[in-house]
Amino acid sequence: MRQMQEPSFLILTALAAGPQHGYGVITDVARISDGQVRLRAGTLYAAFDRLQAEGLIAEDREEIVDGRIRRYYRLTGDGTARLAAEAERMSRHARAATARLRAAGSGGMA
């Protein structure tokens, strides 16, 4: 399994809270990343297409708002498992880095 790119990880993280439409995901990703990641609509919908093709997300429902279709997406079971695996992988890497920084007496670790 290849490593997940940060935007995909953050999109899945946003959807872990429940189904959301595109703009909701964009704002949630910005919030989760403390403004470090700002998705554009084109990037988001390309990611949605790829994540759907991989079976990690699915369309949840559609609604009409101001005459426009608002499509909601949700995590699938495979998406939840993949997000959990990726979060654990990242956590292992962070623990290894922290341990090495502590051992070297650097990095401002207490």
C-alpha distances in whole Angstrom, upper triangle without the diagonal:
4,7,9,12,15,17,14,14,18,18,16,18,22,21,21,24,25,25,26,28,26,29,28,25,26,28,26,24,27,28,25,24,28,28,26,24,26,24,26,27,26,22,22,23,20,18,19,19,15,14,17,15,12,14,13,17,20,24,26,29,32,35,38,39,41,41,37,34,32,29,27,23,22,18,18,17,13,13,15,13,10,12,14,10,10,14,14,12,14,17,16,16,19,21,21,22,25,26,26,28,31,31,32,34,33,31,34,32,35
4,6,9,13,15,12,12,16,17,16,18,21,21,21,24,25,25,26,27,25,28,27,23,24,27,25,22,24,26,23,22,26,26,23,21,23,22,24,25,23,20,20,21,18,16,18,18,14,14,17,15,12,15,14,17,21,24,26,30,32,35,37,38,40,40,36,34,31,28,27,23,22,19,19,19,15,14,16,14,11,13,14,12,10,14,14,12,13,16,16,15,18,21,20,21,24,25,25,27,29,30,31,33,31,29,32,31,34
4,7,9,12,10,10,13,15,14,15,18,19,19,22,24,24,24,25,24,26,25,21,22,24,22,19,21,23,20,19,22,23,20,18,20,19,22,23,22,18,18,20,18,15,17,18,15,14,17,17,14,16,14,17,21,24,26,29,31,34,36,36,39,39,35,33,30,28,26,22,21,18,19,19,15,14,15,14,10,11,13,10,8,11,12,9,10,13,14,13,15,18,17,18,21,22,22,24,26,27,28,30,28,26,29,28,30
4,6,8,7,6,10,11,10,12,15,15,16,19,20,21,21,22,20,22,21,17,18,20,18,15,18,20,17,16,20,20,17,15,17,16,19,20,19,15,15,17,15,12,14,15,12,11,14,15,12,14,12,14,18,21,23,26,28,30,33,33,35,35,32,29,27,24,22,19,18,15,16,17,14,12,13,13,9,9,12,10,7,10,12,10,10,14,15,14,16,19,19,19,22,24,24,25,28,29,30,31,29,27,29,28,31
4,6,6,6,9,10,11,12,14,16,17,20,21,21,20,21,18,20,20,16,16,18,17,13,16,18,15,14,17,17,14,12,14,13,16,17,16,13,13,15,13,10,13,15,12,12,15,16,14,16,14,15,19,21,23,26,27,30,32,32,34,34,30,28,26,23,22,19,19,17,18,19,17,14,16,16,12,11,14,13,10,12,15,13,12,15,17,15,16,20,20,20,22,25,25,25,28,29,30,31,29,26,28,28,31
4,5,5,6,9,10,10,12,14,15,17,19,20,19,19,17,18,18,14,14,15,14,10,12,14,12,10,14,13,11,9,11,11,14,16,16,12,12,15,14,11,14,16,14,13,17,18,16,18,15,16,20,21,23,26,27,29,31,30,32,33,29,28,25,23,21,18,18,17,19,20,18,15,16,17,13,11,14,14,10,11,14,13,11,14,16,15,15,19,20,19,20,23,24,24,26,28,28,29,27,24,26,25,28
4,5,5,6,9,10,10,12,14,16,17,17,16,16,13,15,14,11,10,13,12,8,10,13,11,10,13,12,11,7,9,8,11,12,13,9,8,12,11,8,11,13,12,11,15,16,15,17,14,14,17,19,20,23,23,25,27,27,29,29,26,24,21,19,18,16,16,15,18,19,18,14,16,17,14,12,15,16,13,13,17,16,14,17,20,18,19,22,23,22,24,27,27,27,30,32,32,33,30,27,29,28,31
4,5,5,6,8,10,11,12,15,16,15,15,15,13,15,15,11,12,14,13,10,13,15,13,12,16,16,14,11,12,10,13,14,14,10,9,11,10,7,9,11,9,8,11,13,12,13,10,11,14,16,18,21,22,24,26,26,29,29,26,23,20,18,16,14,13,12,14,16,14,11,13,14,11,9,13,13,11,12,15,15,14,17,19,18,19,22,23,23,25,28,28,29,31,33,33,34,32,29,31,30,33
4,6,5,6,9,10,10,13,15,16,15,17,15,17,16,12,13,15,12,10,13,14,11,11,15,15,14,11,13,12,16,16,17,14,12,15,14,10,12,15,13,10,14,16,13,14,11,12,16,18,19,22,24,26,28,28,31,31,28,26,22,20,18,15,14,12,14,15,13,10,11,12,9,7,10,11,8,8,12,12,11,13,16,16,16,19,20,20,22,24,25,26,28,30,31,31,29,26,28,27,29
4,5,5,6,9,10,12,13,14,13,14,13,14,12,9,10,11,9,6,9,10,7,8,12,12,11,9,11,10,13,15,16,13,11,14,14,11,12,15,14,12,15,18,16,16,13,13,16,18,19,21,22,24,26,26,28,29,26,24,20,19,16,14,13,12,15,17,16,12,13,15,12,9,12,14,11,11,14,15,13,15,18,18,17,20,22,22,23,26,27,26,28,31,31,32,30,26,28,27,29
4,5,5,6,9,11,11,11,10,11,10,11,10,7,8,10,8,6,10,12,10,11,14,14,14,11,11,9,12,12,14,11,8,11,12,8,9,12,12,9,12,15,14,14,11,10,13,14,15,17,19,21,23,22,25,26,22,20,17,15,13,10,10,10,13,15,14,11,12,14,12,10,13,15,13,13,17,17,16,18,21,21,21,24,26,25,26,29,30,30,32,35,35,36,33,30,31,30,33
4,5,5,6,9,10,10,11,13,12,14,13,9,12,13,11,9,13,14,11,13,16,17,16,14,15,13,16,16,17,14,11,13,14,10,10,13,12,9,11,14,12,12,8,8,11,13,14,17,19,21,24,24,27,28,24,22,19,16,13,10,9,7,10,12,11,7,8,11,9,7,10,12,10,11,14,15,15,16,19,20,20,22,24,25,26,28,30,30,32,34,35,36,34,30,32,30,32
4,5,5,7,10,11,11,14,14,15,12,9,12,12,9,8,12,11,8,11,14,15,15,13,14,14,17,17,19,16,14,16,17,13,13,17,16,13,15,18,16,15,12,11,14,16,16,19,21,23,25,25,28,29,26,24,20,18,15,12,11,9,12,13,13,10,9,12,11,7,9,12,11,9,13,15,13,15,18,18,18,20,23,23,23,26,28,28,29,32,33,33,31,28,29,28,29
4,5,6,8,9,8,10,11,11,9,6,9,9,6,6,10,9,8,10,13,14,15,13,13,12,15,15,17,15,12,14,16,13,12,16,16,13,15,18,17,17,13,12,14,15,14,17,18,20,22,22,24,26,23,21,17,15,12,10,9,9,13,15,15,12,11,15,14,11,13,16,14,13,17,18,17,18,21,22,21,24,26,26,26,29,31,31,32,35,36,36,34,30,31,30,31
4,5,5,6,6,9,10,12,9,7,11,12,9,10,13,13,12,14,17,17,18,16,16,15,17,16,18,16,13,14,16,13,11,15,15,12,13,16,15,14,10,9,10,11,11,14,16,18,20,20,24,25,22,19,15,13,10,7,6,6,10,12,13,9,9,13,13,10,13,16,15,14,18,19,19,20,23,24,23,26,28,28,29,31,33,33,35,37,38,39,37,33,34,33,34
4,5,8,10,13,14,16,13,11,14,14,11,12,15,14,12,15,18,19,19,18,18,17,20,20,21,19,16,18,19,16,14,18,17,14,15,18,17,15,11,10,12,14,13,16,19,21,24,24,27,28,25,22,19,17,13,10,8,6,10,11,12,9,7,11,11,9,10,13,13,12,15,17,17,18,21,22,22,23,26,27,27,29,31,32,33,35,37,37,35,32,33,31,32
4,7,9,12,14,15,11,10,14,13,10,12,15,13,12,15,17,18,20,18,19,18,21,20,23,21,17,19,21,18,16,20,20,17,18,21,20,18,15,13,14,15,13,16,18,19,22,22,25,27,24,22,18,16,13,11,9,9,12,14,15,13,11,14,15,12,13,17,17,15,18,20,20,20,23,24,24,25,28,29,28,31,33,33,34,37,38,38,36,33,33,32,33
4,6,10,13,14,11,10,14,14,11,13,17,16,14,18,20,21,22,20,20,19,21,20,22,21,17,18,20,18,15,18,19,16,16,20,19,16,14,11,12,12,10,12,15,16,19,19,23,24,22,19,15,13,10,9,6,8,11,13,15,12,11,15,16,14,15,19,19,18,20,23,22,23,26,27,27,29,31,32,32,34,37,37,38,40,42,42,40,37,37,35,37
4,7,10,12,9,9,13,14,12,14,17,16,16,19,21,21,23,20,19,18,19,17,19,19,15,15,18,16,13,16,17,14,14,18,18,15,13,10,9,9,7,9,11,13,16,16,20,21,18,15,12,10,6,5,4,7,10,13,15,13,13,16,17,15,17,20,20,20,23,25,24,25,28,29,29,31,34,34,34,37,39,39,40,43,44,44,42,39,39,38,39
4,7,8,6,6,10,10,9,11,14,14,14,17,19,19,20,18,17,15,16,14,17,16,12,13,16,14,12,15,17,14,14,18,19,17,14,11,11,10,9,10,10,12,14,14,17,18,16,13,10,8,5,6,7,10,13,16,18,15,15,19,19,17,19,22,21,21,24,26,25,26,29,30,29,32,34,34,34,37,39,39,40,43,44,44,42,38,39,38,39
4,6,5,6,9,10,11,12,15,15,16,18,20,19,21,18,16,13,14,11,14,14,11,11,14,13,11,14,16,15,14,18,19,18,16,12,12,10,9,9,9,10,12,12,15,15,12,10,6,5,4,6,9,12,15,19,20,17,18,21,21,19,22,24,23,23,27,28,27,28,31,32,31,34,36,36,36,40,41,41,42,45,46,46,43,40,40,40,42
4,5,5,6,9,10,11,13,14,15,17,18,17,18,15,13,10,10,8,10,11,7,8,11,11,9,12,14,13,14,17,18,18,16,13,13,11,12,12,11,13,14,13,15,16,13,11,8,7,7,8,11,14,17,20,20,17,19,22,21,19,22,24,22,23,26,27,26,28,31,30,30,33,35,34,35,38,40,39,41,44,44,44,42,38,39,39,41
4,5,5,6,8,10,11,12,14,16,17,15,17,14,11,10,10,8,12,12,9,10,14,14,12,16,18,17,17,21,22,21,19,16,16,15,15,15,14,14,14,13,15,16,13,12,9,10,10,11,14,16,20,23,23,20,21,24,23,21,24,26,24,24,28,28,27,28,32,31,30,34,36,35,35,39,40,39,41,44,44,44,41,37,38,38,40
4,5,5,6,9,10,11,12,14,15,14,17,14,12,11,12,11,15,14,11,13,16,15,13,17,19,17,18,21,22,21,18,15,16,14,14,14,14,14,15,14,16,18,15,14,10,11,9,10,12,14,18,21,22,18,19,22,21,19,22,24,22,22,25,27,25,26,30,30,29,31,34,33,33,37,38,37,39,42,42,42,40,36,36,36,38
4,5,5,6,8,10,10,12,14,13,14,12,10,9,11,10,13,12,8,11,13,12,11,14,16,14,15,18,19,18,15,13,14,13,14,15,15,16,18,17,19,21,17,16,12,11,10,9,11,12,16,19,19,15,16,19,18,16,19,21,19,19,22,23,22,23,27,26,26,29,31,30,31,34,35,35,36,39,40,40,37,34,34,34,36
4,6,5,6,9,10,11,12,11,12,9,7,6,8,8,11,10,8,10,13,12,12,15,16,15,17,20,20,20,18,16,17,16,17,18,17,18,19,18,19,21,18,17,14,14,13,13,14,16,19,22,22,18,19,22,20,18,21,23,20,20,24,24,22,24,27,27,26,29,31,30,31,34,35,34,36,39,39,39,36,33,33,33,35
4,6,5,6,9,10,11,9,12,10,8,9,10,11,15,14,11,14,17,15,15,19,20,19,20,23,23,23,20,18,19,19,19,19,19,19,20,18,20,22,19,18,15,15,14,15,16,17,21,24,24,20,21,24,22,19,22,24,22,21,25,25,23,24,28,27,26,29,31,30,30,34,35,34,36,39,39,38,36,32,32,32,34
4,5,5,6,8,10,10,12,10,10,10,13,13,16,15,12,15,17,15,15,19,19,17,19,22,22,21,18,16,18,18,18,19,19,20,21,20,22,24,21,20,16,16,14,13,14,15,19,21,21,18,17,20,19,16,18,21,19,18,21,22,20,21,25,25,23,26,29,28,28,31,33,32,33,36,37,36,34,30,30,30,32
4,5,5,6,8,8,9,7,7,8,11,12,15,13,10,14,15,13,14,17,17,16,18,21,20,20,17,16,18,18,19,21,21,22,23,22,24,26,23,21,18,17,15,14,15,15,19,21,20,17,17,19,18,15,17,19,17,16,19,20,18,19,23,22,21,24,26,25,25,29,30,29,31,34,34,34,31,28,28,28,30
4,6,5,6,5,7,6,6,8,11,13,16,14,12,16,18,16,17,20,20,19,21,24,24,24,21,20,22,22,22,23,23,24,25,23,25,27,24,23,20,20,18,18,18,19,22,24,24,20,20,23,21,18,20,22,19,18,22,22,19,21,24,23,22,25,27,26,26,29,30,29,31,34,34,34,31,27,27,28,30
4,5,5,6,9,9,9,11,14,16,19,17,15,19,21,18,19,23,23,21,23,26,25,25,22,21,23,23,23,24,24,24,26,24,26,28,25,24,21,21,19,18,18,19,23,24,25,21,20,23,22,18,20,22,20,18,21,22,19,20,24,23,21,24,27,25,25,29,30,28,30,33,33,33,30,26,26,26,28
4,6,8,9,9,10,12,16,17,20,17,15,19,20,17,18,22,21,19,22,25,23,23,20,19,21,22,22,24,25,26,27,26,28,30,27,26,22,21,19,18,17,17,20,22,22,18,17,20,18,15,16,19,16,14,17,19,16,16,20,20,18,21,23,22,22,25,27,26,27,30,31,30,28,24,25,24,26
4,5,5,6,9,11,15,17,19,16,15,19,20,17,19,22,21,20,23,25,24,24,21,20,23,24,24,26,27,28,29,28,30,32,29,27,24,23,21,20,20,19,23,24,23,20,19,21,19,16,18,19,16,14,18,18,15,16,20,19,17,20,22,20,20,24,25,24,26,29,29,28,26,22,23,23,25
4,6,8,10,13,16,19,21,19,18,21,23,20,22,25,25,23,26,29,27,28,24,24,26,27,27,28,29,29,30,28,30,32,30,29,25,25,23,22,22,22,26,27,27,23,23,25,23,19,21,23,20,18,21,21,18,19,22,21,19,22,24,22,22,25,26,24,26,29,29,29,26,22,22,22,24
4,6,7,10,13,16,18,16,16,19,21,19,20,24,24,23,25,28,27,28,24,24,26,26,27,28,28,28,29,27,28,30,27,27,24,24,23,22,23,23,26,28,28,24,24,26,24,21,23,24,21,20,23,23,20,21,24,23,21,24,26,24,24,28,29,27,29,32,32,31,28,24,24,25,27
4,7,10,13,16,18,15,15,19,20,18,20,23,22,22,25,27,26,27,24,23,26,27,28,29,29,30,31,29,31,32,29,29,26,25,24,23,23,23,26,28,27,23,23,25,23,20,22,23,19,18,21,21,18,19,22,20,19,22,24,21,22,26,26,24,27,30,29,29,25,22,23,24,26
4,6,10,13,14,12,12,15,16,14,16,19,19,18,21,23,22,24,21,20,23,23,25,26,26,27,28,27,28,30,26,26,23,22,21,20,20,20,23,25,24,21,21,23,21,18,20,21,18,17,21,20,17,20,23,21,20,23,25,23,24,27,28,26,29,32,31,31,28,25,26,26,29
4,7,10,12,10,10,14,15,14,15,18,18,18,21,23,23,24,21,20,22,22,24,25,24,25,25,24,25,26,23,23,20,20,19,19,20,21,24,26,25,22,23,25,22,20,23,24,21,20,24,24,21,23,26,24,23,27,29,27,28,31,32,30,33,35,35,35,32,28,29,30,32
4,7,8,6,6,10,11,10,12,15,15,15,18,20,20,21,19,17,19,19,21,22,21,22,23,22,23,24,21,20,18,17,17,16,18,18,22,24,23,20,21,23,21,19,22,23,20,20,24,24,21,24,27,25,25,28,30,28,29,33,33,32,35,37,37,37,34,31,32,32,35
4,6,5,6,9,10,11,12,14,16,16,18,20,21,22,20,19,20,20,21,22,21,22,22,20,21,22,19,18,16,16,17,17,19,20,23,26,25,22,24,26,24,22,25,26,23,24,27,27,25,27,30,29,28,32,33,32,33,36,37,36,38,41,40,41,38,34,35,36,39
4,5,5,6,9,10,10,12,14,15,16,18,20,21,19,17,18,17,19,19,17,18,18,18,19,19,15,15,13,13,14,14,17,19,22,25,24,21,23,26,23,22,25,27,24,25,28,28,26,29,32,31,31,34,35,34,36,39,39,39,41,44,43,44,41,37,39,39,41
4,5,5,6,9,10,11,12,14,15,17,18,20,19,17,18,17,20,20,19,20,21,20,21,21,17,16,15,15,16,16,19,20,22,26,24,21,24,26,23,22,26,27,24,25,29,28,27,30,32,31,31,35,36,35,36,39,40,39,42,44,44,44,41,38,40,40,43
4,6,5,6,9,10,11,12,14,15,16,18,17,16,17,17,20,21,20,22,23,22,24,24,20,19,17,16,16,15,18,18,21,24,22,19,21,23,21,19,23,24,21,22,26,25,23,26,29,27,27,31,32,31,33,36,36,36,38,40,40,41,38,35,36,37,39
4,5,5,6,9,10,10,12,14,15,16,14,13,14,14,16,18,17,19,20,20,21,22,18,16,14,13,13,12,14,15,18,21,20,16,19,21,19,17,21,22,19,20,24,24,22,25,28,27,27,30,32,31,32,35,36,36,38,40,40,41,38,35,36,36,39
4,5,5,6,9,10,10,12,14,15,14,12,13,12,15,16,15,17,18,19,20,20,16,14,13,11,12,11,14,15,17,21,19,17,19,22,20,19,23,24,21,23,26,26,25,28,30,30,30,33,35,34,36,38,39,39,41,44,44,44,42,38,40,40,42
4,5,5,6,9,10,11,12,14,14,13,14,14,17,19,18,21,22,22,24,23,19,18,16,14,15,13,16,16,18,21,19,17,20,22,19,19,22,23,20,22,26,25,24,27,29,28,29,32,33,33,35,38,38,38,41,43,43,44,41,38,40,40,42
4,5,5,6,8,10,10,12,11,10,12,13,16,18,18,21,23,23,25,25,21,19,17,14,14,12,13,13,15,18,16,13,16,18,15,15,19,19,17,19,22,21,20,24,26,25,26,29,30,30,31,34,35,35,37,39,40,41,38,35,37,36,39
4,6,5,6,8,10,10,9,8,9,9,12,14,15,18,20,20,23,22,19,16,14,11,11,8,10,11,13,16,15,12,15,17,15,15,19,19,18,19,23,23,22,25,27,27,28,31,32,32,33,36,37,37,40,42,42,43,41,37,39,38,41
4,6,5,6,9,10,10,9,9,10,14,16,16,19,21,22,24,23,20,17,16,13,13,11,13,13,14,17,16,14,17,19,17,17,21,21,20,22,25,24,24,27,29,29,30,33,34,34,36,38,39,40,42,44,44,45,43,40,42,41,44
4,5,5,6,9,9,9,11,13,16,18,19,22,24,25,28,27,23,20,19,16,16,13,14,13,14,16,14,12,16,17,14,15,19,19,17,20,22,21,22,25,26,26,27,30,31,31,33,36,36,37,39,41,41,43,40,38,40,39,42
4,5,5,6,5,6,8,11,14,17,18,21,24,25,27,27,23,20,18,15,14,10,11,10,10,13,11,8,12,13,11,12,15,16,14,17,20,19,20,22,24,24,25,28,29,30,31,34,35,35,38,39,40,41,39,36,38,37,40
4,5,5,6,5,6,8,12,14,16,19,22,23,26,25,22,18,17,13,12,9,10,9,9,12,11,9,13,15,13,14,17,18,17,20,22,22,23,25,27,28,29,31,33,33,35,37,38,39,41,43,44,45,43,40,42,41,43
4,5,8,8,9,12,15,17,19,22,25,27,29,28,24,21,20,16,16,13,14,13,12,14,12,11,15,16,14,16,19,19,18,21,23,23,24,27,28,28,30,32,33,34,36,38,39,40,42,43,44,46,44,41,43,42,44
4,6,8,10,13,16,19,21,25,27,29,31,31,27,24,22,19,17,14,13,11,10,12,9,9,13,13,11,13,16,15,15,18,20,19,21,23,25,25,27,29,30,31,33,35,35,37,39,40,41,43,41,38,40,39,42
4,6,7,11,13,16,19,23,25,27,30,29,26,23,21,17,15,12,11,9,7,9,7,7,11,11,10,12,15,15,16,18,20,20,22,24,25,26,28,30,31,32,34,36,37,38,40,41,43,44,42,40,41,40,42
4,7,11,13,16,19,22,25,26,29,29,26,22,20,16,14,10,9,6,5,7,5,4,7,9,8,9,12,13,13,15,17,18,19,21,23,23,25,27,28,29,31,33,34,35,37,39,40,41,39,36,38,37,39
4,7,9,12,15,18,21,22,26,25,22,19,16,13,10,7,5,4,5,9,8,6,9,11,11,11,14,16,15,17,20,20,21,23,25,26,27,29,31,31,33,35,36,37,39,41,42,43,41,38,39,38,40
4,6,9,12,15,19,20,24,23,20,16,14,10,9,6,6,6,6,10,11,9,12,14,14,15,17,19,19,20,23,24,25,27,29,30,30,33,34,35,36,39,40,41,42,44,46,47,45,42,43,42,43
4,6,8,12,15,17,20,19,16,13,11,7,6,4,6,9,10,13,14,13,15,18,18,18,20,22,22,23,26,27,27,29,32,32,33,35,37,38,39,41,43,43,45,47,48,49,47,44,45,44,45
4,7,10,14,16,20,19,17,13,11,8,5,5,6,9,10,13,15,14,15,18,19,18,21,23,23,24,27,28,28,30,32,33,34,36,38,39,39,42,44,44,45,48,49,49,47,44,45,44,45
4,7,10,13,17,16,14,10,8,6,5,7,9,13,14,17,19,17,19,22,22,22,24,27,27,27,30,32,32,33,36,37,37,39,41,42,42,45,47,47,48,51,52,52,50,47,48,46,48
4,7,10,13,12,10,6,6,4,6,9,12,16,17,20,22,20,22,25,25,24,27,29,29,29,33,34,34,35,38,39,39,41,43,43,44,47,49,48,50,53,54,54,52,48,49,48,50
4,6,10,9,8,6,5,7,8,12,15,18,20,24,25,23,24,28,28,27,30,32,32,32,35,36,36,37,40,41,41,43,46,45,46,49,51,50,52,55,55,55,53,49,50,49,51
4,7,6,5,5,6,9,11,15,18,22,24,27,29,26,28,31,31,30,33,35,34,35,38,39,38,40,43,43,43,46,48,48,48,51,53,52,54,57,57,57,55,51,52,51,53
4,5,5,6,7,10,12,16,19,23,25,29,30,28,29,32,32,30,33,36,35,34,38,39,38,40,43,43,42,45,47,47,47,50,52,51,53,56,56,56,53,50,50,50,51
4,6,8,10,13,16,19,23,26,29,32,33,31,32,36,35,33,36,39,38,37,41,42,41,42,46,46,45,48,50,49,50,53,54,53,55,58,58,58,55,52,52,52,53
4,7,9,13,16,19,23,26,28,32,33,31,32,36,35,34,37,39,38,38,42,43,42,44,47,47,46,49,51,51,51,54,56,55,57,60,60,60,57,53,54,54,56
4,6,10,13,16,20,23,25,29,30,28,29,33,32,31,34,36,35,35,39,39,38,40,43,43,43,46,48,47,48,51,52,52,54,56,57,57,54,50,51,51,53
4,6,10,13,16,20,22,26,27,24,26,29,29,28,31,33,32,32,36,37,36,38,41,41,41,44,46,45,46,49,50,50,52,55,55,55,53,49,50,50,51
4,7,10,13,17,19,23,24,22,23,26,26,25,28,30,29,29,33,34,33,35,38,38,37,40,42,42,43,46,47,47,49,51,52,52,49,46,47,46,48
4,7,10,14,16,19,20,18,20,23,23,22,25,27,26,27,30,31,30,32,35,35,35,38,40,40,41,44,45,45,47,49,50,50,48,45,45,45,47
4,7,11,13,16,18,15,17,20,20,19,22,24,23,24,27,28,28,29,32,33,33,35,37,37,38,41,43,42,44,47,48,48,46,42,43,42,44
4,7,9,13,14,12,13,17,16,15,18,20,20,20,24,25,25,26,29,30,30,32,34,35,36,38,40,40,42,44,45,45,43,40,41,40,42
4,6,10,11,9,10,13,14,13,15,18,18,18,21,22,23,24,27,28,28,30,32,33,34,36,38,38,40,42,43,44,42,39,40,38,40
4,7,8,5,6,10,10,9,12,14,14,15,18,19,20,21,24,25,25,27,29,30,31,33,35,36,37,39,41,41,39,37,38,36,38
4,5,5,6,9,10,10,12,14,15,16,18,20,21,22,24,26,27,28,30,32,33,34,36,37,39,40,42,43,41,39,40,38,40
4,5,5,6,9,10,11,12,14,15,17,18,20,21,23,25,26,27,29,31,31,33,35,36,37,39,41,42,41,38,39,37,39
4,5,5,6,9,10,10,12,14,15,16,18,20,21,23,24,26,27,29,30,32,33,35,36,37,39,40,39,37,38,36,38
4,5,5,6,8,10,10,12,14,15,16,18,20,21,22,24,26,27,28,30,32,33,34,36,37,39,37,34,36,34,36
4,6,5,6,9,10,11,12,14,15,16,18,20,21,22,24,26,27,28,30,31,33,34,36,37,36,33,34,32,34
4,6,5,6,9,10,11,12,14,15,17,19,20,21,23,25,26,27,29,30,31,33,35,36,35,33,34,32,33
4,5,5,6,8,10,10,12,14,15,17,18,20,21,23,24,26,27,29,30,32,33,35,33,31,33,31,33
4,5,5,6,9,10,11,12,14,15,16,18,20,21,22,24,26,27,28,30,32,33,31,29,30,28,30
4,5,5,6,9,10,10,12,14,15,16,18,20,21,22,24,26,27,28,30,31,30,28,29,27,28
4,5,5,6,9,10,11,13,14,15,17,19,20,21,23,25,26,27,29,30,29,27,29,27,28
4,5,5,6,8,10,11,12,14,16,17,18,20,21,23,24,26,27,29,27,25,27,25,27
4,5,5,6,9,10,10,12,14,15,16,18,20,21,22,24,26,27,25,23,24,22,24
4,5,5,6,9,10,10,12,14,15,16,18,20,21,22,24,25,25,23,24,22,23
4,5,5,6,9,10,11,13,14,16,17,19,20,21,23,25,23,22,24,22,24
4,5,5,6,9,10,11,12,14,16,17,18,20,21,22,21,19,21,19,21
4,5,5,6,9,10,10,12,14,15,16,18,20,21,20,18,19,17,19
4,5,5,6,9,10,11,12,14,15,16,18,20,19,18,20,17,19
4,5,5,6,9,10,11,12,14,15,17,18,17,16,18,16,19
4,5,5,6,9,10,11,12,14,15,16,15,13,15,13,16
4,5,5,6,9,10,10,12,14,15,15,13,15,12,14
4,5,5,6,9,10,11,12,14,14,13,16,13,16
4,5,5,6,9,10,11,12,11,10,13,11,14
4,5,5,6,9,10,10,10,8,10,8,10
4,5,5,6,9,10,10,11,12,9,11
4,5,5,6,8,9,10,12,10,13
4,5,5,6,5,6,8,7,10
4,5,5,6,7,8,6,8
4,5,8,10,12,10,11
4,5,8,11,10,12
4,7,8,8,9
4,6,7,10
4,5,9
4,6
4
